[in-house]
Amino acid sequence: MRVSFQEELDQLEASLQEEGALVLRVLRGALNALEQRDVELADEVIAFDDDVDRLYLQIELGIQTLLARQTPVATDLRLVLAMLHINLHLERMADYAVTIAKLTKLVADVEPDPPLQQSLQEMGERAEEMIRVALDSFADRDLDRAETLVELDELIDRTNRRFVERVVELVAEPELREWVLRMVLVSRTLERIGDHAVDIGEQVAYLLTAEFREFTDASHPEEHV
């Protein structure tokens, strides 16, 4: 029975990594749609989210089934709980990518402001990097790597501050006002993806140390699960 239990844990963890790869694909699609003002690609991103949702539900059901049949203790229990939380964080990241795609569709016919567009792409690339770091730190059980997410999150915040300064300059221009306001939401969405990556890093720390602690105040405890 113990071998079967370990096999189930391994399969759940493999499914989490698969979900993470899907989330990265959805986010990259959303960022490409934003940069290219590609409505068809935005629609593909929105539809592709169904694949993430199916995998999310499959993992959640797998965890529920495992807990109903087994009684994990110590490290195994922490691993199961960490996977439960990481699964939710990944699903929310995909939802945020869909939000970017939907906002892109609303202003696809507007010529964007290049500096703002560049800032959003930088934030998006940083968010992608943070997801990869979070997933790798979990796979490798690497606390030091998980803790680097705080520095990466600060880089997103720094770019966002430059973004806001530019928004203040442009918001009075009628032809760009709607686009700018939509992009403010995109910026906020990318920040939240970074925060969820930090949350995954915190789950890695919990798994390895048996203590939950927040890496940074930039993460939002009211949204922790």
C-alpha positions as CSV (number, residue, x, y, z in Angstrom):
1,M,0.0,0.0,0.0
2,R,2.9,2.3,0.8
3,V,4.3,1.9,-2.7
4,S,0.9,2.7,-4.2
5,F,0.6,5.8,-2.0
6,Q,4.0,7.0,-3.2
7,E,3.1,6.4,-6.8
8,E,0.0,8.5,-6.3
9,L,2.0,11.3,-4.8
10,D,4.4,11.2,-7.7
11,Q,1.6,11.2,-10.3
12,L,-0.1,14.2,-8.6
13,E,3.2,16.1,-8.6
14,A,3.8,15.3,-12.2
15,S,0.3,16.5,-13.0
16,L,1.1,19.8,-11.2
17,Q,4.1,20.3,-13.3
18,E,2.0,19.6,-16.4
19,E,-0.5,22.2,-15.2
20,G,2.4,24.7,-14.7
21,A,3.5,24.1,-18.3
22,L,0.0,24.8,-19.5
23,V,-0.2,28.0,-17.4
24,L,3.0,29.2,-19.0
25,R,1.6,28.5,-22.5
26,V,-1.6,30.4,-21.7
27,L,0.3,33.4,-20.4
28,R,2.7,33.4,-23.3
29,G,-0.3,33.3,-25.7
30,A,-1.9,36.2,-23.8
31,L,1.3,38.3,-23.9
32,N,1.7,37.6,-27.7
33,A,-1.9,38.6,-28.3
34,L,-1.4,41.8,-26.4
35,E,1.8,42.7,-28.2
36,Q,0.4,41.9,-31.7
37,R,-3.2,43.1,-31.0
38,D,-4.3,39.6,-32.2
39,V,-8.0,39.0,-31.5
40,E,-7.9,35.4,-32.8
41,L,-5.0,34.5,-30.6
42,A,-6.8,36.1,-27.6
43,D,-9.8,33.9,-28.3
44,E,-7.5,30.8,-28.4
45,V,-6.1,31.8,-25.0
46,I,-9.6,32.1,-23.6
47,A,-10.6,28.7,-25.0
48,F,-7.3,27.0,-23.9
49,D,-8.1,27.9,-20.3
50,D,-10.6,25.0,-20.3
51,D,-7.6,22.6,-20.5
52,V,-6.1,24.2,-17.4
53,D,-9.4,23.9,-15.6
54,R,-9.8,20.2,-16.4
55,L,-6.3,19.5,-15.1
56,Y,-6.9,21.6,-12.0
57,L,-10.1,19.6,-11.2
58,Q,-8.4,16.3,-12.0
59,I,-5.6,17.2,-9.5
60,E,-8.1,18.4,-6.9
61,L,-10.1,15.2,-7.2
62,G,-6.9,13.1,-7.0
63,I,-5.9,14.8,-3.8
64,Q,-9.3,14.3,-2.3
65,T,-9.3,10.6,-3.2
66,L,-5.9,10.1,-1.8
67,L,-6.8,11.8,1.5
68,A,-10.0,9.7,1.7
69,R,-8.0,6.4,1.4
70,Q,-4.8,7.3,3.1
71,T,-3.7,9.1,6.3
72,P,-0.5,10.9,5.4
73,V,1.6,12.2,8.2
74,A,4.6,14.6,8.6
75,T,6.4,15.4,5.3
76,D,3.8,13.5,3.2
77,L,1.0,15.5,4.7
78,R,2.8,18.7,4.1
79,L,3.4,17.7,0.5
80,V,-0.3,16.9,-0.1
81,L,-1.3,20.3,1.4
82,A,1.3,22.1,-0.5
83,M,0.1,20.5,-3.8
84,L,-3.5,21.5,-2.9
85,H,-2.4,25.1,-2.6
86,I,-0.1,25.2,-5.6
87,N,-2.9,23.7,-7.7
88,L,-5.1,26.6,-6.9
89,H,-2.4,29.2,-7.4
90,L,-1.7,27.8,-10.9
91,E,-5.4,27.8,-11.8
92,R,-5.7,31.5,-10.7
93,M,-2.7,32.4,-12.8
94,A,-4.4,31.0,-15.9
95,D,-7.5,33.0,-15.1
96,Y,-5.4,36.1,-15.0
97,A,-3.9,35.3,-18.4
98,V,-7.4,35.0,-19.7
99,T,-8.2,38.4,-18.2
100,I,-5.3,39.8,-20.2
101,A,-6.7,38.2,-23.4
102,K,-10.1,39.6,-22.8
103,L,-8.8,43.1,-22.1
104,T,-6.7,42.9,-25.3
105,K,-9.8,42.2,-27.3
106,L,-11.5,45.3,-26.0
107,V,-8.9,47.7,-27.3
108,A,-7.3,45.7,-30.2
109,D,-8.1,48.5,-32.7
110,V,-6.2,51.2,-30.7
111,E,-2.6,52.0,-31.6
112,P,-0.7,51.4,-28.3
113,D,1.8,53.6,-26.6
114,P,5.2,52.0,-27.2
115,P,6.7,52.7,-23.7
116,L,3.7,51.3,-21.9
117,Q,3.6,48.3,-24.2
118,Q,7.3,47.6,-23.6
119,S,6.7,47.9,-19.8
120,L,3.9,45.3,-20.0
121,Q,6.0,42.9,-22.0
122,E,8.8,43.3,-19.5
123,M,6.4,42.5,-16.6
124,G,5.0,39.6,-18.5
125,E,8.5,38.1,-19.2
126,R,9.3,38.5,-15.5
127,A,6.1,36.8,-14.5
128,E,6.9,33.9,-16.8
129,E,10.3,33.7,-15.1
130,M,8.8,33.7,-11.7
131,I,6.4,30.8,-12.6
132,R,9.4,28.8,-13.8
133,V,11.4,29.5,-10.7
134,A,8.5,28.6,-8.5
135,L,7.9,25.3,-10.3
136,D,11.6,24.4,-10.3
137,S,12.0,25.2,-6.7
138,F,9.1,22.9,-5.9
139,A,10.4,20.1,-8.1
140,D,13.9,20.4,-6.7
141,R,12.8,21.1,-3.1
142,D,15.1,24.1,-3.3
143,L,14.4,26.7,-0.5
144,D,17.1,29.1,-1.6
145,R,15.7,29.3,-5.2
146,A,12.2,29.7,-3.8
147,E,13.3,32.7,-1.8
148,T,14.7,34.4,-4.9
149,L,11.1,35.0,-5.9
150,V,11.0,38.0,-3.6
151,E,13.7,39.8,-5.6
152,L,12.0,38.9,-8.9
153,D,8.7,40.2,-7.6
154,E,10.4,43.5,-6.7
155,L,11.6,43.8,-10.4
156,I,8.0,43.5,-11.5
157,D,6.9,46.1,-9.0
158,R,9.7,48.4,-10.2
159,T,8.6,48.1,-13.8
160,N,5.1,48.8,-12.7
161,R,6.1,52.0,-11.0
162,R,7.6,53.2,-14.3
163,F,4.4,52.1,-16.0
164,V,2.3,54.2,-13.6
165,E,4.4,57.3,-14.2
166,R,3.8,57.0,-17.9
167,V,0.1,56.4,-17.4
168,V,-0.2,59.7,-15.5
169,E,1.2,61.4,-18.6
170,L,-1.1,59.8,-21.0
171,V,-4.5,59.5,-19.3
172,A,-5.5,63.0,-20.4
173,E,-5.2,62.1,-24.0
174,P,-8.7,61.2,-25.3
175,E,-7.6,58.8,-28.1
176,L,-5.6,56.7,-25.6
177,R,-7.7,57.0,-22.5
178,E,-9.6,53.7,-22.8
179,W,-6.5,51.8,-23.9
180,V,-4.5,53.2,-21.0
181,L,-7.2,52.3,-18.5
182,R,-7.4,48.7,-19.8
183,M,-3.6,48.4,-19.6
184,V,-3.7,49.5,-16.0
185,L,-5.8,46.4,-15.4
186,V,-3.3,44.3,-17.4
187,S,-0.5,45.7,-15.3
188,R,-2.3,44.8,-12.1
189,T,-3.0,41.4,-13.4
190,L,0.6,40.7,-14.1
191,E,1.5,41.9,-10.6
192,R,-1.0,39.4,-9.2
193,I,0.6,36.5,-11.2
194,G,3.9,37.4,-9.7
195,D,2.3,37.4,-6.2
196,H,0.9,33.9,-6.8
197,A,4.4,32.7,-7.8
198,V,5.7,34.1,-4.5
199,D,2.8,32.2,-2.8
200,I,4.0,28.9,-4.4
201,G,7.5,29.7,-3.1
202,E,6.0,30.1,0.4
203,Q,4.5,26.6,0.0
204,V,7.9,25.2,-0.9
205,A,9.3,26.7,2.3
206,Y,6.4,25.3,4.3
207,L,7.0,21.8,2.8
208,L,10.7,22.0,3.6
209,T,10.6,23.6,7.1
210,A,7.2,22.7,8.4
211,E,6.7,26.4,9.1
212,F,4.5,28.8,7.1
213,R,5.9,32.3,6.7
214,E,5.3,35.0,4.2
215,F,8.3,35.9,2.1
216,T,7.2,39.5,1.6
217,D,4.4,42.0,2.4
218,A,3.9,42.3,-1.3
219,S,2.1,39.0,-1.2
220,H,-1.6,39.3,-0.3
221,P,-2.5,37.3,2.8
222,E,-6.2,37.9,2.3
223,E,-6.0,35.8,-0.9
224,H,-4.0,33.0,0.6
225,V,-5.9,29.7,0.7
